[in-house]
Amino acid sequence: MKFDGRKAMRVRMDHRQPVNLMGSDGTWRRSCVLLDVSQTGAKVEVEGTLDVLKAKEFFLLLSSTGLAYRRCELIWIDGTTAGLHFIPADGKKKPASAQAAATQDAVLSK
């Protein structure tokens, strides 16, 4: 579902989905709630101070064991809500048209 003028299709969470943000060096961790997610990013509500989000890169831990995660960078902060962009494993950003096509393919294949 597209909303908020986003290029990538986002899925809004109907229930509180607890996740964590963790520094890439492992020195900090923040509990948060996943509000929505797409192939290219996510919106989270962060618990505690947001000063650690000034780090260039960090991880969004999607499982309690840390086995499911995405490398992220901060895009925006509004109060306790933050917008994150997922960094691909190769570190390269795809052109917007390629991202939209990949998202559409992923949604249609489900």
Wavefront OBJ file of the C-alpha trace (Angstrom):
o trace
v 0.000 0.000 0.000
v 1.329 3.446 -0.902
v 0.772 6.322 1.514
v 2.428 9.579 2.542
v 3.667 10.142 -1.032
v 6.323 7.432 -0.740
v 7.943 5.885 -3.810
v 8.211 2.436 -2.231
v 5.152 0.499 -1.108
v 4.959 0.400 2.686
v 3.260 -1.997 5.049
v 1.721 -0.422 8.149
v 1.863 -2.497 11.332
v -1.567 -3.177 12.872
v -0.020 -4.424 16.132
v 2.937 -3.160 18.152
v 5.985 -4.887 16.671
v 8.945 -4.493 19.066
v 12.363 -4.089 17.411
v 15.715 -2.623 18.433
v 18.222 -0.206 16.988
v 21.868 -1.002 17.705
v 25.068 0.866 16.959
v 27.224 -0.763 14.289
v 29.993 -1.002 16.896
v 27.614 -2.592 19.442
v 28.084 0.157 22.053
v 24.428 1.237 22.225
v 20.961 -0.196 21.802
v 17.472 1.380 21.814
v 14.116 -0.355 22.050
v 11.529 0.812 19.544
v 8.296 -0.096 17.827
v 8.137 -0.712 14.075
v 5.371 1.519 12.659
v 5.764 0.746 8.952
v 8.265 -0.891 6.640
v 9.095 -1.187 2.942
v 11.857 -2.762 0.918
v 13.870 0.462 1.187
v 13.191 1.744 4.701
v 11.110 1.894 7.845
v 9.499 4.215 10.349
v 10.042 3.495 14.047
v 8.999 5.000 17.368
v 12.099 5.107 19.571
v 12.082 4.660 23.356
v 14.662 6.667 25.301
v 17.056 9.318 24.042
v 17.634 9.815 20.344
v 21.145 11.281 20.619
v 22.736 7.995 19.547
v 20.927 8.149 16.201
v 23.419 10.773 15.065
v 25.679 7.851 14.114
v 26.121 7.535 10.350
v 25.060 3.882 10.279
v 23.395 1.484 12.693
v 21.360 -1.714 12.644
v 17.624 -2.322 12.892
v 17.322 -5.649 14.733
v 14.125 -7.384 13.682
v 14.482 -10.419 15.948
v 15.288 -10.831 19.627
v 18.311 -12.984 18.740
v 19.715 -10.395 16.315
v 19.764 -12.891 13.441
v 17.345 -10.794 11.343
v 18.597 -7.252 10.847
v 19.013 -4.453 8.303
v 21.850 -1.929 8.044
v 20.334 1.587 8.219
v 20.958 5.290 8.083
v 18.806 7.965 9.700
v 16.755 10.070 7.275
v 14.594 12.148 9.626
v 13.458 12.541 13.252
v 10.149 14.009 14.434
v 9.822 13.821 18.214
v 10.245 10.139 19.097
v 9.557 8.933 15.541
v 12.415 8.291 13.110
v 12.594 7.478 9.410
v 15.264 4.975 8.382
v 16.731 4.081 4.989
v 18.024 0.547 4.494
v 21.557 0.330 3.113
v 21.975 -2.542 0.625
v 24.624 -5.156 1.399
v 26.810 -3.824 -1.427
v 26.508 -0.279 -0.013
v 25.193 1.098 -3.330
v 21.905 2.924 -3.629
v 19.633 1.791 -6.452
v 17.991 4.353 -8.748
v 14.418 5.175 -7.664
v 12.919 3.485 -10.742
v 14.806 0.247 -10.017
v 13.681 0.340 -6.363
v 10.043 0.841 -7.370
v 10.201 -2.032 -9.865
v 11.839 -4.367 -7.322
v 9.215 -3.474 -4.679
v 6.372 -4.051 -7.135
v 7.851 -7.420 -8.160
v 8.181 -8.468 -4.496
v 4.578 -7.512 -3.714
v 3.172 -9.208 -6.818
v 5.066 -12.438 -6.118
v 3.361 -12.848 -2.717
l 1 2 3 4 5 6 7 8 9 10 11 12 13 14 15 16 17 18 19 20 21 22 23 24 25 26 27 28 29 30 31 32 33 34 35 36 37 38 39 40 41 42 43 44 45 46 47 48 49 50 51 52 53 54 55 56 57 58 59 60 61 62 63 64 65 66 67 68 69 70 71 72 73 74 75 76 77 78 79 80 81 82 83 84 85 86 87 88 89 90 91 92 93 94 95 96 97 98 99 100 101 102 103 104 105 106 107 108 109 110
